[in-house]
Amino acid sequence: MTILSSITKLLEKVGNPIKSNFRFFFFMYLVGIVVAYVELPTNREDVSVYGDLWLELFFDLYIVCVLLSLIPERVRCWIVGVFYTIAYATSIADLFCWVKFQSPLNPSMLLLVAETDKREASEFFSSYINAEVITSSVGFLLLIVLLHCLLTVWSVYRKRKNIKYPVIFNVVKEKSGLFIGIIALILFVVSAISSFHNKREMAQMFSLKTIGAVEHELTTPDCAVFYTPIYRLVFSIYANHLAAQQIDRLVDAKDRVAVQDCTFDAKNIVLIIGESLGPHHSQQYGYFMKTTPRQVALEKSGLLVPFTDVVAPWNLTSFVFKNIFSLHVVGQKGEWCDYPLFPQLFRKAGYHVSFITNQFLPQAKEAVYDFSGGFFLNHKELSASMFDTRNTRLHTYDEGLLADYDKTLKAENKDNNLIIFHLMGCHVSYNRRYPENRKHFRAAQYKTKRPELTKQRRYMLAHYDNAVLYNDSIVDQIVKRFANEEAVVIYMPDHGEECFEGKRSIICRNHSAQIDYDLARYEFKVPFWIYCSPKYIKKHPEVFEQIKAAKDKHFMTDALPHLLLHLGGIKAKDYRSEYDILSPQYNEKRPRILKNKTNYDELVAEQNKKQR
């Protein structure tokens, strides 16, 4: 009997944290569940809430209740009040972001809030806080908050007026301790086991030291799930903190930018950065479908020179952007953020620099991946140091960038211009990257060419090739806009892409996989070409000959800034001729290290040995 009594008392103690903080537990649990289900996309049937939501939320709140139980009641009420304020405010903000921007809280949004002044904040609230928002799920959450407030007021009023609950209520309350304890113990053990993996991944995430490491961790299949608004807020603060460290170093590097001389060798330098395209889907590089007929035509004209052996340093957009914008190259001392960004040198030299992007605008609904890739491009001080002109909106299709250029940005060009087009290109989802009336390839066309693929996969492949064909038209239109100018145009995607290549059942990219030869050639090898207008060739025949002579050399796109400085005739201390593919001093034997760990050329050499 004594043992049974001890067990009973122990179980009552286990249940006491919830019992003594029941209102807190109930409302926080309710809000967590409501927000999770409300923020499910309505246009997709294949999504569901976080699998461990119910159990892990119980685990988290039980721990909080235990901690609250250790605090004297007089102090506890104030701490709980602060927690309520933070939790409700964060949940409302998170849900508001979902309703208005179809995205929960993320680092981009927090960054935008931090950079918003009083006038902008006033305009924002007047535009977005309206009846539509109040009648949405945000309004439902506000009703929960109101109900909680009314219950709190009633509780205070009841105590002051000494209003007693019915006897039966007190009896149930007295006898519920054991039941609550049993349920709490079972759920705590199960939830602790269930949530262990996610808690371990969270600890791993918050131990990372750079924003790049954070983003790479986010690409792994078992990365942490920040399943509540509070967690998303904390993560956003942490990510912004890490980004700020690199921003500070970039600002320091900006202040050290120096140009020794500039001969303005090219009046117009146009850089087109594509998205998610490897040479294995380019007709120009031997693909069995006519996906790049316009680029093929330009090559046949003799004005476009395709390079045959070019790789990207990463298979992740943000990492590529850091590498191709910074004068730092892989293997050089320091980090990318310790070096100036090439548009800064062009502006310093006297070029007018335009950045026309369909991805990296500082918009609220950008994902953390875009935040990590675009945070330095969208930083006000750094953006002002790099670009004279930027577009102001994103488009469903890349042809919108052409309209932006024609209607507004072209008129702002000066005598010497660097113009950067950043396309959405062939980014997943492929069927959204081209207009319906531009559909050319059909799934049935791949039945004999790729008989091993299922019908569904042939549909996916057709969508991807249609995106490539549409991208071909956009790139061609950009070239046409400079065909009668003295101009040199460079095209390169950020990285490659897989779409059921060979026997690989992969689309997009496998970010966390070990890099073998197949992954390297499909996800890292990229098409790369340079187009020179007739006027440019006439004025710079020697440069055109250098370009043709360099087309078969080994190259990695982290060295792109040094090539651009060469084309612009810019002399600066950060320029290195050994990284400039057009220079006689170019070091073709520089190791091309993918993701800072795998030598691409060694993979190729090993593959060649196997095939002998």
FIVEXTOR-234765 format. One record per residue: residue in three letters; x, z, y of N, C-alpha, C, CB in turn. Coordinates in steps of 0.2 Angstrom, whole numbers, plus 5000, padded with zeros to 4 digits. Each point is the difference from the previous one (the first is absolute). Glycine has a CB too. Layout:
REM FIVEXTOR-234765
ALAXZYXZYXZYXZY;...
//
This chain:
REM FIVEXTOR-234765
MET500450004994499650005006500450005006499150064994;THR501549985006500450005005500449935002500250124997;ILE499949854997500349935001499549955003500750024990;LEU498749995008499549955002499850025008499549994989;SER500650075013499950025007500649975004499350114996;SER501349905001500649975004499949935001500750094995;ILE499149875000499949935000499549985005500349994988;THR499150055012499549995005500350015007499150044992;LYS501250015009500350025007500549945002499950134998;LEU500549854997500549945002499649945002500850054992;LEU498749935004499649945002499750015006499849984988;GLU499950085014499750015006500549995006499250084995;LYS501449945004500649995005500149935000500550114998;VAL499549854997500149935000499549965004500550014989;GLY498950015011499449975003500050035007499449984990;ASN500950085012499950035007500249955005500250114995;PRO500449855005500149965006499549955002501250014996;ILE498449964999499549965001499450045003500449924991;LYS499450135005499550055002500050025007499950034988;SER500750005014500150035007500149945005500550104995;ASN499649845003500149955005499549944998501250035003;PHE498249994995499649954997499849945005499650094992;ARG500249935014499749955005500649955002499250095004;PHE501449944996500649965002500149954994500550095007;PHE499549944987500149954994499549954999500550104995;PHE498849925006499549954999500049955005499350094996;PHE500849925011500049955005500649955000499350085007;MET501349954991500649965000499949954994500750105006;TYR499149934988499949964994499549945002500350104992;LEU499149925011499549955001500349955005499150094999;VAL501249925006500349955005500549964996499850085010;GLY500649954986500549964996499749954996500850105000;ILE498749924996499649954996499749955004499850094991;VAL499849935014499649955004500549955003499150095002;VAL501449935001500549955003500249954995500350095009;ALA499949944985500349954995499549954998500750094996;TYR498749935003499549954998499849955005499650084992;VAL500349955014499849955006500549955001499450105005;GLU501349924994500549955002500249954994500450095008;LEU499149904987500149954995499849935003499850094991;PRO500649865009499849935002499349984997501249975002;THR498450015002499349974998500049934997499550085008;ASN501149884994500049934998500449994993499949975012;ARG500350094985500449994994499750044994501049985007;GLU498949994987499750044995500650034996499049925000;ASP501650065001500550034995500450065003500149884996;VAL499650155009500350065003499650064998500549935009;SER499950134991499650064999500450065003499649964989;VAL500150105012500450055003500650024996498950045005;TYR501650004998500550034996499850034994500650015011;GLY499749974983499850034994500050084999500449894996;ASP500150145007500050075000499750045006501049984993;LEU498649985011499750035006499750074999499849885004;TRP499750124991499650065000500550064997499049934997;LEU501450064999500450054997500650025005499749964988;GLU500649995015500650025004499750035007500749914995;LEU498850075007499750035006499850084999499649895003;PHE500250124991499850074997500750045000499049964994;PHE501550015003500650035000500350025007500349944989;ASP499750015015500350025007499650055004500349885000;LEU499050124999499650055004500050064997499349915003;TYR500850104990500150064997500650045003499449964990;ILE501250005010500650035002499950025007500749924993;VAL499050045012499950025007499650075000500049885004;CYS499550124992499550064999500450064998499049934998;VAL501550064997500450064998500450025006500149964988;LEU500250005016500450025005499650035006500849914997;LEU498650075004499650035005499850074998499649895003;SER500350124990499850074997500650055002499349944991;LEU501350045010500550045001500150035007500649944990;ILE499050025014500050025007499550055002500549885003;PRO499650175001499550045002499449975003500850085003;GLU498649944996499449965002499949995008499550054990;ARG500850005014499949995007500449945002499950125002;VAL500749874995500549945002499749944996501050085002;ARG498849934992499849944996499449965004500350064990;CYS499349975013499449965004500349955005499250104998;TRP501349925005500449965005500349944997500150105008;ILE500349924987500449954996499549954997500950084997;VAL498549945000499549954997499749965006499850084991;GLY500149955015499849965005500449945002499450115004;VAL501349914997500549955001500049944995500750095006;PHE499249934987500049964995499449955000500750084993;TYR498749955009499449965000500149955006499350104996;THR501049925009500049955006500549944998499850105008;ILE500749924989500549944998499749964995500950075003;ALA498849964992499749964994499449965002500350094993;TYR499249945011499549965003500249945005499350104998;ALA501149925006500249955005500449944997500150095008;THR500349934987500449954996499549964996501050075000;SER498649964997499549964995499549955005500050104992;ILE499849935013499649965005500449945002499450105004;ALA501249914998500549955003500149954994500650075008;ASP499549954986500249964994499449954999500850094995;LEU498649945005499449974998499849955006499650094993;PHE500549935013499949955006500549944999499750105007;CYS500949914991500549944999499749964995501050075004;TRP498749964991499849964994499449965002500450084992;VAL499149955012499449965002500249945005499450114999;LYS501149915006500149955005500649954998499650085008;PHE500849944988500649964998500149984993500550055010;GLN499149984985500049994993500750034997499249905001;SER501050155002500750034998499950075002500749905001;PRO499550154994500150075002500650015004499550034989;LEU500650035013500650025004500649984997499450105004;ASN501149875000500649984998500550005005499549924992;PRO501250085007500550015005499949955006500850034991;SER499049915008499949955006499550035005500249914992;MET499250125005499550025004500250065004499249964992;LEU501250095005500350065003500549985006499850064989;LEU500649885009500449985005499749975006500849984991;LEU498649995008499649975006499750055004499849904993;VAL500050165004499750055003500650045005499150024991;ALA501449985006500650035004500249965006500450054989;GLU499549895011500249955005499449995005500949954992;THR498650085007499449985004499950055006499449964990;ASP500650015016499950045006499350025001501049945005;LYS498850095000499450035002499549945001500550105005;ARG499749854999499549945001499949974994500549995011;GLU500049994985499849974993499650044996501149945001;ALA499050134999499650044996499350005002500950074998;SER499049935009499350005002499649934999500450085009;GLU500049874991499749934998499850004993500749955009;PHE499850084987499950004993499350034998501350004998;PHE498650065005499550044998499349975003500750105000;SER499449875005499449975003499849944996500350045011;SER500149934986499949944996499850024993500849945007;TYR499450114990499950014993499650064998501149954999;ILE498850105006499650054999499349995002500950085001;ASN498749904995499349975001499550024995500549915007;ALA498950074994499450014995500249984993499250005010;GLU501149944990500249974993500450054996499949885005;VAL500650154999500550044996499650074998500949955007;ILE498750074998499650074998499549994994500150035012;THR499649914988499649994994500349974994499249975008;SER501550034992500449984994500150064996500549905006;SER500050094989500250064996500350055004500249934991;VAL500150065015500350055005499450045002500949925004;GLY498550064997499550045002499850054994499649915008;PHE500450064986499950054994500550065000499549904994;LEU501150085007500550055000499950055006500849924995;LEU499050065010499850045006499450054998500549915008;LEU499150064988499450054998500250054996499349905001;ILE501250094994500350054996500450055004500149924991;VAL500250065014500350055005499550045004501049925001;LEU498550055001499550035003499650064996499849905007;LEU500150084987499750044995500550064999499449914994;HIS501250085005500550054999500050055006500749924993;CYS499350055013500050045006499350055001500749915006;LEU498850064992499350045000500050054995499449905003;LEU500950094991500150054995500550065002499849924991;THR500750065013500550055003499650045005501049934998;VAL498650045006499750045006499550044997500149915007;TRP499550074987499550044997500450064997499249904998;SER501350094999500450064997500250055005500449924991;VAL499850065014500250055006499450035002501049935003;TYR498550034998499350035003499750054995499849905006;ARG500350094987499750044995500450075000499649904993;LYS501050095008500450064999499950055006500949944994;ARG499050035012499950045006499350035000500849925007;LYS498750044991499350034999499950044994499649905007;ASN500950104989500050044993499449974996500550115006;ILE499449834994499549974996500250004992499649935010;LYS500150094986500150004993499849954996500050125001;TYR500449854994499749954996499650034994501049935002;PRO498650044995499650034994500450034995499249915002;VAL500650144995500450034995500249964994499350105002;ILE500349854996500249964995500749965002498849994996;PHE501249995010500649975003500650044999499349945008;ASN500750124994500650054999500250014992499650055011;VAL499849954985500250014993500349944997499050074999;VAL500849875003500349944998500850005002498949945000;LYS501250075006500650015003500550044997499549975011;GLU500250094987500450054996500249984993499450095007;LYS500149884990500149984993500449934999499050074997;SER501149895009500349944999500750005000499149965006;GLY501250094995500850005000500349984993499950095008;LEU499849944987500349984993499949924999499850124996;PHE499649865005499949934999500449955004498850034998;ILE501349995009500449965004500750004998499350025009;GLY500950044988500750014998500249964994499950115004;ILE499649884991500149964994500049935002499450084993;ILE500249895011500049935002500649995004498750005001;ALA501550045004500649995004500650004996499550065009;LEU500649984986500650004995500049944996500050125000;ILE499549864998500049934996500249945004499150054992;LEU500549955014500149945004500750005003498850005003;PHE501550064999500750015002500549974995499650105008;VAL500349924986500549984995500049934999499950114994;VAL499549865005499949934999500249965007499050024992;SER500850005014500249975006500850005001498850035005;ALA501550034993500750005001500449954996499850125002;ILE499949874992500349954995499949935003499950084990;SER499549915012499849935002500349985006498950024995;SER501250035010500349985007500850015000498950035005;PHE501449994990500750015000500449945002499850084991;HIS500049865006500349945001500049985008499749964988;ASN499750055014499949985008500450055004498949944997;LYS501150125001500350055004500849995000499150084998;ARG501149904996500849984999500149945005500050054988;GLU499649905012500149945004500050015007499549944991;MET500150115011499950025007500750035002498750024999;ALA501550034997500650035002500649955000499650104994;GLN500449855002500549955000500049965006499949994988;MET499449995014499949975007500350035006499049954995;PHE500850125005500250045006500850025000498850045001;SER501549944994500750014999500549945003499750084990;LEU499949875011500449945001500350005008499349934991;LYS501250045010500450015006499949945005500850074994;THR498949875004500049945004499349975000501249984999;ILE498549995006499449974999500049944995499850035012;GLY500849944987500049954995500050024993500749945008;ALA499650124991499950034993499350024999501150045001;VAL498549985004499350025000499649944998500150095008;GLU500049864995499649934999500249984993500049975012;HIS500650034986500249984993499650044995501149965004;GLU498950114997499750044996499249984999500850095003;LEU498949895003499349985000499849944996500050055011;THR500649914987499849944996500150024993500449935009;THR499850134989500050014993499350024997501250045001;PRO498749944992499350014998499850074999500249904994;ASP500350155006499850074999500150045006500249994988;CYS499849985018500150045006499550055002500649905004;ALA499550145000499550055002499449975003500950085002;VAL498549964997499449985003499850055005499649944989;PHE500450045017499850055005499250005001501149995006;TYR498650044990499349994999499550045004500349984989;THR499950065016499650035005500349985007499750104992;PRO499849915013500349985007500550055002498949965003;ILE501150104995500650055002500649974997499350105000;TYR500849884994500649974997500249945004499750054989;ARG499849915012500249935004500350025007499149944993;LEU500650115010500250025007500850024999498850035004;VAL501350024991500750034999500549944999499550114996;PHE500349844999500449954998500149955006499650014989;SER499949985015500149965006500550035005498849964999;ILE501150115002500550035005500750004997499150085003;TYR501049934990500649994997500349935001499750094992;ALA499949865006500349935001500249985007499349974990;ASN500350065015500249985007500650045002498849985002;HIS501350084995500650035001500649974998499450104999;LEU500649874995500549964997500249945004499750054989;ALA499749915013500149945003500350025007499049954994;ALA500850105009500350025007500850015000498950055002;GLN501349974992500750014999500449935001499850104993;GLN499949855003500349935001499949975006499849994988;ILE499650025015499849985007500650025005498750004997;ASP501450065003500550035004500749975000499450114999;ARG500849874994500649974999500049925003500250084990;LEU499249895009499949945002500149995008499349984990;VAL500450075013500050015007500750005003498950055000;ASP501550004996500750005002500449944999499950124997;ALA499949844998500449944998499849955006500050024987;LYS499349985015499849965005500450005007498850014995;ASP501350065006500450015006500749985000499250105002;ARG501049884992500749985000500149924999500350114995;VAL499149865005500049935000500449965005498950014995;ALA501649955003500449975005500149924998500650115003;VAL499349855002500249934998500549975004498849984998;GLN501750004999500749985004499949935003500650064992;ASP499049895005499949945003499449964996501349995003;CYS498449965000499549964997500049935003499350104998;THR500849854997500049935002499349974999501350004997;PHE498250035001499449984999500049934996499650065011;ASP500749944983500149944997499449974997501050044997;ALA498450005002499449974998499550035006500350004987;LYS499349955015499550015005499450044997500349905007;ASN499550084987499550034996500250024993499249945007;ILE500850124992500150024993499450034997501250035002;VAL498549954993499450024997500150034993499449915007;LEU500450154992500150034994499350014997501150065003;ILE498849914991499350014997500150054994499649885004;ILE500150184996500150044994499350004996500850085007;GLY499349894987499450004996499950064996500249884999;GLU499450124996499850064996499949984993499450055010;SER500949994986499949994992500049934997499350115002;LEU501349864999500149934997500749994997499149965009;GLY500950024985500649994997500149924999500050114994;PRO500649875005500149924999499649984994501150015006;HIS498850034989499749984994499249985001500850074994;HIS498949945012499449975001500049955006499550114996;SER501149875005500149955006500149934997500450095008;GLN499249864993500149934998500749985002498849975001;GLN501450055005500749985003500650024995499550015012;TYR500350054984500650024996499849994992500250095009;GLY499449864990499849984993499450024997501250004999;TYR498450045004499450024997499549944998500150115007;PHE499549904988499649944997499449995004500450034989;MET499450015016499449985004500349995007499350074993;LYS500349885010500249985007499850055005499949884996;THR500550175004499850065005500349995007499950074990;THR500649895011500450005006500149935002500550114998;PRO499049855002500149925001500349995007499149984992;ARG500750065013500249995007500750025001498850025004;GLN501450034993500750025000500549954996499650125001;VAL500149854994500349954996500149945005499650044989;ALA499949945014500049945005500650015006498749984997;LEU501350085005500550025005500749994997499250085006;GLU500949954988500649994997500249934999499850104994;LYS499749855004500249934999500149975007499350004990;SER500550035015500149975007500850015002498850025003;GLY501550034993500750015002500150055005500249894997;LEU499250145005500150055006500050084997499449915008;LEU500350094986500050074997500550014994498850005003;VAL501650054997500550014995499850064996500949955007;PRO498950054987499850054996500750044997498849954997;PHE501250115003500650044997499850024993500350045011;THR500149964984499950004993500150074997500349884999;ASP500150165004500150064997500050065005500849944992;VAL498650085009499950055005499550064997500149925010;VAL500150144991499650064998499950055005500549984989;ALA499050055011499850065004500350064998498949955003;PRO501350105001500350064998499550054997500849995009;TRP498550004992499550054997499449954998500450105007;ASN499249934989499449974999499450045003500549964989;LEU499650075016499550045004500149985008500050094991;THR499449895012500149975006500350045005499049944998;SER500850135003500350045005500850014999498950065000;PHE501349944994500750014999500449935002499850084991;VAL499949865008500349945002500050005007499549944990;PHE500050085014499949995007500650045003498849985000;LYS501350084997500650045003500649974999499450104997;ASN500749874997500649964999500149945004500050054989;ILE499549915012500149945004500050015007499549944990;PHE500250115013500050015007500650045002498850005000;SER501550044996500650045002500749954999499450114997;LEU501149905007500649974999500450034994500049985013;HIS499850074985500350034994499849964994499950115005;VAL500649884990499949974994500150054994500449895005;VAL499450094989500050044995500850014998498849974996;GLY501450095003500750014998500450025006499949924991;GLN499950075015500350025006499950085001499949885005;LYS500650154999500050075001499450025004501250014999;GLY498550055001499450025004499449974996500750005011;GLU498750014993499449984998499749955005499850114995;TRP499749865003499749945004499850035007499649944990;CYS500250125011499850025006500550025005499050044994;ASP501649965003500650015005500349945003500350094992;TYR499449855007500249945003499449975005500849984990;PRO499449985014499549975005499649954996500750015010;LEU498749974992499649954997500149945004499150094997;PHE500949854999500249945003499649985006500449974988;PRO498950045012499749985006500250035006499049984993;GLN501350085007500350035006500649975002499650114996;LEU500849865000500649965002499749945003500750054991;PHE498849915007499849945003499750025007499749954988;ARG499950105012499750025007500650015005499050044995;LYS501550005002500650025005500349945002500150114994;ALA500049845002500349945001499749955005500550014989;GLY498850005012499649965004499549964997501050005007;TYR498950004986499549974997499350035001500849964992;HIS498750005009499350035000499850004992499749955012;VAL500150114986499850024993499350014999501250054999;SER498549924997499350014998499950024993499749915009;PHE499950134990499850024993499350004999500950085000;ILE498949874995499349984998499950024993500049915009;THR499650144990500050034993499250014998501150065002;ASN498849934992499450004997499950074995499849875001;GLN500750175000500150064996500150065004500449934991;PHE500150075013500350065003499850025007501049984993;LEU498450025008499750025007499850084999499649885003;PRO500550165002499850075000499350015000501050025006;GLN498749974988499350004999499850064996499849885001;ALA499750165000499850064997500049994992499450045010;LYS500349914988499950004992500549974996498949985003;GLU501750015000500649994997500250054994500449945010;ALA499850044985500150044994500750035002499349944991;VAL500950115005500750045001500549954999499550114996;TYR500449844999500549954999500249965006499649994988;ASP499849995016500149965006500350055005499149924997;PHE500750145003500450055005500750004999498950075000;SER501349944993500750004999500449945002499750084991;GLY500049865008500349945001500049985008499749964989;GLY499750065014500049985007500150055005499249924996;PHE501050145002500050065005500549995005499750074991;PHE500949905007500549985006499849945004500950064992;LEU498749905005499849945004499550025005500349924990;ASN499350135008499450025004500250055005499249964991;HIS501450075008500250065005500049975007500650064990;LYS499149975015500049975006500649985003499050075002;GLU501549984998500749995003500449954997500050125003;LEU499949884990500449954996499749935001500450094992;SER498949915007499749945001500249965007499050044992;ALA501050005013500149985007500849975000499150085005;SER501349954991500749985000500149944996500350125001;MET499249864995500149944995499649945003500250084991;PHE499249935011499649955001499749995008499750014988;ASP500349935014499749995007499249994999501149955004;THR498850024990499349984999499850024993500149915008;ARG499350114991499750024994499249984999500950094999;ASN498949894996499349994999499650064999500249894995;THR499250115006499650075001499550014995500249995011;ARG499749964984499550014995500249974993499150005009;LEU500650024986500149984993499549954999500550104996;HIS499649854999499549954998499950004993500449935010;THR499050044988499950004993500449954996498850025003;TYR501449925001500449954997500649995005499049954994;ASP501550025004500650005004500049945006500650044990;GLU498949925009499949955005499850035007499649924991;GLY500150145008499950045006500650015005499150064994;LEU501549955003500650015003500249935004500450084992;LEU499449865005500149945004499650005006500349944989;ALA499150085011499550005005500350055006499049974992;ASP501350095006500350055004500549965004499750104993;TYR500749875003500649975004499849945004500750034990;ASP498949935008499749945004499750035007499949934990;LYS499750125009499550025006500450045005499049994992;THR501450055005500350055005500850005000499050074998;LEU501349944996500750024999500549945002499650084992;LYS500249865007500449945001500150005008499549944990;ALA500050075014500150005007500550055003498849965000;GLU501450094996500550055002500749984998499150094999;ASN501049864997500749984998500449985006499549964990;LYS501150055010500549995005500549944998499950125004;ASP500649884999500549944999500350014993500349995012;ASN499850074986500350024993499650054997501249985004;ASN498650014990499550044996500250014993499149965008;LEU500750114990500050024993499350014999501250055000;ILE498549924995499350014998500050024993499649915009;ILE500150144989499950034994499350004997501050075002;PHE498849894993499450004997500050044994499749895005;HIS499950164994499950044994499349994997500950095005;LEU499149874990499449984996499750054995500449895002;MET499050114997499750034994500249974994499050045007;GLY501149894993500249964995499650014994501150015005;CYS499250014989499750004994500050074997500549894998;HIS499450155007499950074998499350014995500650045011;VAL499550014985499450024996499550035005500650024989;SER498749965010499749974995500049925002499250104998;TYR501049864997500149935001499449965003500950014991;ASN498550005006499449975002499850015007499750014988;ARG500650045015499950015007500549975005499450114997;ARG501049855001500649985004499949935002500750074994;TYR498749905004499949935002499249995001501149964994;PRO498750005011499349995001499749964993500249995013;GLU499150024986499749974995500149935000499250095000;ASN500749885005500149925001500749974999499050015007;ARG501550044992500649984998500250014993500350035012;LYS499249984984500150014993500249934996499250105000;HIS501449894997500249944997500150014993500549975011;PHE499850084987500250014993499450044996501249995003;ARG498649994991499550034996500350024994499149935005;ALA500650134992500250034994500149954994499450105004;ALA500149854996500049954994500749965000498749995001;GLN501650005005500649965000500650034997499649965011;TYR500350114987500650034997499950014993500250065011;LYS499249914986499950014993500549974996498850005003;THR501449944998500649974996500750025002499249914999;LYS500950115008500650025002500250074999499949925009;ARG499650124991500150084998499550024995500550025011;PRO499549954983499550014995499950074997500149884997;GLU500550165004500050074997499750055005501149974995;LEU498750005011499650055004499350004999500849985009;THR498950084992499250005000499749965005500150124994;LYS499349875006499649975005500150045007499249954991;GLN500750115008500050045006500750005004499250084994;ARG501349925002500749995002500149935003500450094992;ARG499349865005500149945003499749995007500049954989;TYR499450095012499750005006500450045005498950004995;MET501550055003500450045005500649955002499750114994;LEU500649865001500549955001499849955005500550024989;ALA498949955010499849955005499950035007499449944991;HIS500450125010499950035006500750015003499050064997;TYR501549964999500750005003500249945003500250104992;ASP499849855004500349935002499649975005500349984989;ASN499050045012499749975006500250045006499049984993;ALA501250085006500350045006500749975002499450114996;VAL501049874999500649975001499949935004500550064990;LEU499049905008499949945003499750015007499749954989;TYR499950105012499850015007500650025004498850044996;ASN501650015002500650025003500449945002500050114994;ASP500149845002500349945001499849965006500249994988;SER499150015013499749975006500250045006499149954993;ILE500950125007500150045006500749995002499250084996;VAL501349924999500749995002500149935003500350084990;ASP499449875007500049935003499850005007499949954988;GLN499550085013499850005007500450035005498950014995;ILE501550055003500550035004500549955002499750114995;VAL500649865000500549955000499849945005500450034989;LYS499049955010499849945005500050025007499349964991;ARG500550115011500050025006500750005004499050074997;PHE501549924999500750005003500449944998500050124999;ALA499649834998500449944997500249965006499350004990;ASN500450005016500249965006500450045005499049934998;GLU501250135000500450055004500750004997499050075003;GLU501549965000500650014998500050074996500649935009;ALA499350064984499850064997500350004993499050015006;VAL501250064991500150014993499550054998501349975002;VAL498550014992499450044997500350034993499149935006;ILE500950134993500250034993499350034997501250035004;TYR498849964990499450034996500350044994499249905003;MET500550164996500250044994499450054999501249985002;PRO498650034992499550054998500450075000499349924994;ASP500350135007500450074999500250014993499350045009;HIS500449944986500250014993499649954996500350125002;GLY499949884991499649964996499350034997501149954997;GLU498750024998499350034998499949984992499549995012;GLU500250054985499949984993499249984999501050074996;CYS498949885000499349984999500049984993499749975012;PHE500350074983500049994993500649954998498750025000;GLU501949995003500549964998500350004993500350015012;GLY499849944985500250004993499550044995501249995004;LYS499050054993499650054996499950075003500449944990;ARG499850065016499950065004499350015002501250005004;SER498550054995499350025002500050045006499650004988;ILE500749975017500150035007499749965005501050064996;ILE498749975009499849975007500350055005499049944996;CYS501150035010500350045005500850014998498850055004;ARG501450024997500750024998500050064996500449945010;ASN500150074986500050064997500650055003499649944989;HIS500250105016500550035004500450054997499249985009;SER500550054986500450064997500449984994499250075004;ALA500749874993500349974994500849995001498949954997;GLN501550064998500749995000500149925001500250104992;ILE500249885012500149935002500449974994500050035012;ASP499749924985500349964995500149935003499650074990;TYR500649885006500149935003499349975002501049994993;ASP498550025002499449975002499650035006499949984988;LEU500250095013499750035006500349985006499750094993;ALA501049905006500449985006499849935002500950074997;ARG499149884999499949935002499249995002500949974992;TYR498750075006499349995002499850045006499749984988;GLU500650085013499850045005500550015006499450064992;PHE501249915007500550015005500249935003500450114995;LYS499749845000500249935003499449975004500749994989;VAL499549985016499649985005500249925002499750125004;PRO499849844998500149945004500350015007499149954993;PHE501350015009500350015006500249935003500550124997;TRP499349865009500249945002500150005008499449954991;ILE501050005011500150005008499849935002500950085000;TYR498649915005499849945002500449995007498850004994;CYS501449945008500349995006499649935003501250054997;SER498649965009499649955003500549945002499250085005;PRO500649864996500449945002500450025006499249924995;LYS500550115010500450015006500550064999499049975007;TYR500950074989500550054998500649974996499150095000;ILE500749874995500649974997500449955004499350004990;LYS500449975015500349955004500550045005499049925000;LYS500850145002500450045004500550044996499150015008;HIS500850014986500450054996500149974993499650105006;PRO500749844993500149974994500550044995499849895006;GLU500750144997500450044996499750064997500949975008;VAL498650064996499650064997499649974994500050065011;PHE499749894990499649974994500449984994499249955009;GLU501450034992500449994995500250064996500549905006;GLN499650164998500250064997499450034996500750025010;ILE498749974992499450024997500049964993499450025011;LYS500749924989499949964994500650024995499549905006;ALA501150114997500550024996499950074997500849935007;ALA498850114996499950074997499450014996500550045010;LYS499249914988499350014997500150024993499649915007;ASP500950094989500150024994500450064999499949894996;LYS500350145010500450074999499550064999500849955008;HIS499550104989499750064998499850035007500650024989;PHE498850015012499850035006499450054998500349905007;MET499850164997499550055000499750015007500550054990;THR498849955011499750005006500250065005499149944994;ASP501250115003500250065004500549975006499850084990;ALA500549875008500549975005499749955005500950024991;LEU498549975009499649965004500250005008499150004991;PRO500950075011500250005008500749975002499350114999;HIS501149894996500749975002500049935001500550094994;LEU499049885001499949925001499649995006500049994988;LEU499550055014499749995006500450005006499050054995;LEU501450005005500550015006500449945001500050124998;HIS500349854996500449945000499649945003500650044990;LEU498849955008499549955003499950015007499549994989;GLY500550075013499850015008500650005004499150074996;GLY501549935001500750005004500150075003499849885002;ILE500050174995500050075002500750034997498750015002;LYS501750015002500650044998499950085002500749905002;ALA499350144993499950075000500450034995498949995004;LYS501350084998500450044995499750014993500550055010;ASP498949954990499750014993499949944996499450095005;TYR500849854998500049944996500650004995499449945009;ARG500550044985500549994995500049934997500050134998;SER500549835003500149944998499949994992500749975010;GLU499650094987500049994992499350014997501150055001;TYR498449975004499350004997499649945003500050125000;ASP500349845004499749945003500149944995500150045012;ILE499449934985500049954995500349935003499150064993;LEU500849935013500349945004500750015002498849985004;SER501550084995500750015003500549984994499650095008;PRO500949884994500649994996500250064996500449915007;GLN499550154996500250074998499550034995500750015010;TYR498849954989499450034996500350024993499249935006;ASN500650144992500250024994499549994995500750095005;GLU499349864991499549984995500150054994500049885003;LYS500550164996500150044994499850075002500949934996;ARG498850085010499750075001499550014995500249995012;PRO499850074985499550024995499350005003500950074994;ARG498649905002499350005002499750054996500049885003;ILE499950185000499850064997499250015002501250055000;LEU498449954994499350005001499850085000499849884994;LYS499850145011499850075000500550055000499049964994;ASN501650025009500650045000500350024994499550045010;LYS500349934984500250024994500249954995499350105002;THR500449844998500149954995500449945003499050044993;ASN501549935004500449945002499649944997501150075001;TYR498649895003499749944998500449954997499250025009;ASP501449974993500449954998500350024993500349975011;GLU499850094987500150034994499549984995500750095005;LEU498649924997499549994996500049924998499350105005;VAL500849865000500049934999500649984995499549985011;ALA501150054990500549994995499950024993500850015010;GLU498950054989499850024994499549954996500250125004;GLN499349865000499549954998500349944998499250055007;ASN501349924997500349944998500450014993500149975013;LYS500250084986500450024994499549994994500950075006;LYS498549964995499650004994499749934998499750125004;GLN500349845001499749934999500649954998499250035009;ARG501449994991500549964997500050004993500750025010;
//
